């Protein structure tokens, strides 16, 4: 391509570097292509043909999110190939909460300076996230914004669109007392609460690569950068065989904010604290930051990335399906008649 502008480059925007970044990322994007994709990367819009087979009344479901200040850890560690997984996860894990299958994803990367290899590394993570959830990466945008972002920093966000048959949208009106809450373990802090995480660990003045005994010898940086787990494929398998009444993605706001979002008024969730498999990073956070237990459960996922409500009689089958699809799921509580939302006891 012959397009170039020395005047624009002098102002801090290198459009040639942008073209180079697109070329480098194409190899990663190719891994995400699915049958519905109708366009190549580089056009003005991403085209996707919706397959209506087996769907009577299609409902499109969308989700959008970013990675947040977890990106500061990526900058400090100079590791950029996992935050894209976080970006995809934060969108598609929301979509699956209503029963929808993600179809495609688009990302938005804003940078202070376009380093093509770094952009390609970021997109490699986005592509990996798309592979994990079965969605196609059909487009995106890289914006070089000198003077707005520092040279070595960037922001990353995206959105996904999925589809569900109207008759199969999850219906929490069937929830009743005695229904079971199943926990799907998280891989770590995921992508929420990092403003507090960064303050507690004073990450800018801490050796993030040093091994930490409380974390089993892993470094703080490695532990905190562990990407958000994507639950789409196990959940789709579960929907096929079990009537799922509600699903909650445990993100910012923790248990107290997210679980009630999927439970109808008049009901609450009783969580058994001794059943929870809290990860060491949360114990370290609470101890070092002197954070009260209520605040921990109101900020972090505490080792539970997703909660699922099923009838008590369906719980054994649900656990079997989830475990056969790679999720070490377990029962963490039950539905009760309550106006309190969540009770942890």
N, C-alpha and C positions, 0 to 999 in steps of 0.2 A: 504494500500500500504506500502511495506517494504522499499522502496527507501529512503535513507537518507545519508547524508555525514557530519560528524562532522568537517572535514577539511574545507569544503565549508562554513559551518555555522560559523566557526571561522573567515573566511574571510568576513563575513557579509551577506551571502546569505543563507536563511533558506528555503530549498526546501520543507520541511514538512509544513511550513506555507503557501507555495504556494498551496499545495494540499488542505489544510484547506480552503483557500480562494475560490478555485474552488467549493468545496462542498457547502459553504455558498451561493455562487452566483447562484447556479443551480435553487433554488426556484424562483428567480426573472426572470431568463432566460426562464423558463418554460412558463411564461405568454405571451411570444412573439412568440411562435411557430405557424407557419402557414402551410398550406397544402404542400408547396414545400420543407420543410426542410427534409433532408435525413440523417442527421448525429447528433450525440450527442456531447455535449461540452466535450472537452478533447482530441479529435483526432488531427491529424496533419493538417487537412483541413476541412473547412465547406462546406458541400454538399447541393446544392439547385437545385431542378428539376423545370425547367421553363415550366409553363403552357402556351401553345401557342394558347389556345382557343380564337378566335376572333381577333387574331393578324396575319396579312398577312406577313409583313416584320418586324420582331422584331429588334429593335435597343437598345443595352444596353447603359445605361447612368450612369456614376459614379461621385461621389463627395467625397472629403476628406477635413477634417478640424480638428481643435482642439478648445480648450476653451480659450486659451491665458491667459493673466495675470489676468483675472477674478478669476482664481484659487487662487490667493493671498487672495481674500476675503473669499473664502471657508476655507483656512487655518486659517485666523484670527477669523472667526466665529465658527470654528470647526464644520462645517456643510457640508456634502459631498454627500447628497442624491439628489441634484438638478443639479449639474454641468454635470452629464451624459445626462440630457435632453438637455442642451445647446449643447453638443457634437453632439448628433443625429440631432438636429435642424439645426445646421450649415451646415450639409451635405445634409439632405433631402430637406431642403428649397431651396437649389441650384438645386437639381435634378428636382424639380417640375417646375422650371422656363423654362424648355424645353418641359414640358408636360408629363414627365415620372412618373410612379408609382414606389416608392421604394419597392424593394423586400427583401433585407437583409442588415444587418449592422454588422461590426466587429469593436471592440475597441482595443486600445492599451494604457495600463497604465504602466508608468515607475515610480518606487518609490525608495526612499532612504532606506526604511525598510518596509517589508511586514507585515502589521497589518491586518490579515484576515477580521476582522469585518469592518475596514475602506474600504477595497477593495470591500467587499460585498455591503456596503452602496453606493459607487460610481457606481457599476454595477446596483444597484436597480434603479438609475436615468437613466442609459442607457436603461434599460429594459422599464421603463416608457415612455421614448421618442420613443422607438420602437413600443410600444402599441399605442401611440398617432398617429403614422404615418402608422401603419399597416405593418411594416417591421419585419422580424424575426432576432433576435440576434443569429447568427449561429456560432460565434467564437470570438476569441480575443487573446490578449497576455498580461500577467502581467510580467514585467521585474523588478527584484530587483537589484538596481545598487548602492550599498554602495560606498560612496566617490565621487559619481557623483551628486546625489541629497541629500539635507539635509534629516535627518531621518524623519521629520514630513511633508515633501513636496512630491509632485508627479506631473507628467504631464499626460494629458489625450488627446488623439486624436482618430480618427476613420475614417472609410469610408463606403460608402453605394453604392449599385448597384441597379439601377432601369431599367425598360423597357418601351418602347413606340413604338407603331406601326409607321413605317417610315412616313406614310401618315398623322399622327396626331402630328408630331413634330411642335411646334409653329413656325409660319412663319411671321416674322415682315415685310416682303416685302409688306404686304397688308395694312400697316399703312398709314394713310392719315391725312391731316390737318382736325382738328375738332373732331378726335377721343378723347375719354374720358379716363382720368387717374383715376382709383379707388384706394383709400387707404385702406389697411387692417391694423388696429391698432396694434402697438407693445405692449408687456407686460411691457416694460421698456427699459433699455439700451441694453438688449440682451447680446451679447458676443463680442462687439467691442468697441474700444476706452478706454479700461480700464487702459492703461498706463497713459492717461491724467486724467481719473477719479481718479486714486489713487494719482496722484500728487496734484490735486485740493483739494481733501478732506483730504490729508495727513493721509491716512487710518491707517498707523502703529502707529500714535500718537493720534488717535481720538477714542472716545467711540462709536463703531459701533452699539451698542445695545440700545443706548439712543433714546427715541422718538424725532422726528423732526417735529415741527409745520408745516413747509412748505410741508411736505410729508404726511399730514393728521394724524400725530401722529405715523406713522410707523418709524422704525429705519432706519438709513442709510444702515446698513448691510442687513437688510431684503429686502429693496427696490432694492439694487444693485444686490443681489443674486437671484432676481426673474428670473426664467428660461426663455430662449428664447421661444417665441411662435412657435408652429409647425403648418404650414398652409396646409399640404398635403391633408387632407381629404376634407376640404372646397373647395380647388382648383380642386381636382379630380371631385367633384360634379359639379363645374362650367364648367369644360371642357366638361362634358356630354351634356350640354344644350345650351351653348353659344360659339360662335367663339371668342376665346381669341387670340389677336394679339401679345401680348408681356407681359412678367412678369419679374419684377426685385425684387431680394432679397436685401433689404437695409441693408448692413453690413458695414464694415470698408470703409471709403471714403464717407459715407453718400449719400445724394441725388446726388451730383455733379458727383460722380464717378459711381454709380450703375445704375441709371436710363438710362443714355446714352448707357450703354452696351447692352440694349435691343431695342434700337431705331435706325433705319437705318440712314445713312449719309444723311444730308440735312433736317432732322427734329429735333425738340427739344421738350422739355416739359415745358409748362408754369404752374407753381405751384402757387395757390392762398394761400398766407400765412394766410389770415383770415379764410380759410376753415380748416386749419390744427388743429388737436386736440393734441397740444403739451403737454406732460406729465410734472407734477411739477418737477420731477427730473432733466429735462433738463433746466428749468428756474433756478433752484438752482445751477446747474453746471455753467451756463453762468454767473450768478451773482457773485458767490463765486470765480470763476476762472478768471473773467473779460475777458471772451472769446468772440471775435467778432461773430456776427450772421453768417457771411460767414463761419467761421471756425466750428461753431456748425453744420451747414448743410453739411459740408464737412468731418465731423468726426462721427456724431451720426445719428441714425435713426429718431430722433426728434418726436417719437410717431407713425411712419409709418414703419411697419416691412416688408411690401411687397406692390408693386404697380402693377396694372394690367391695360393693355390697351385694350379697347373694342370699337366698333363702338358706336357712340352717341345713335343710336336707340336701341342698345342692353343694354345700361347702366341700365335702370330700372329693366330688368329681371335679369341681373347680380347681382345687389344689393339685389334683393329679394332672389336669390339662396344663396348668401353668408350669408345673415342674417338668413336664415332658417337653415344654418349650423353653427351657433354660432359666425359669424363674423359681428361686427358692422361696416360694410364697408361704405364708403362715397366717393363722388366725390371730388378730390382735385385739378384738373386741366385738361388741354387738350393739345393735340398735335398741334404744330405750325410748319410752315416752318421756319427753323432757323439753323444756324451753331453753335449756342452758347451752345447747349446741354441742360442745365437746366437754366431756369429763374424763380426766386422766387420773386413774386411781390404782 
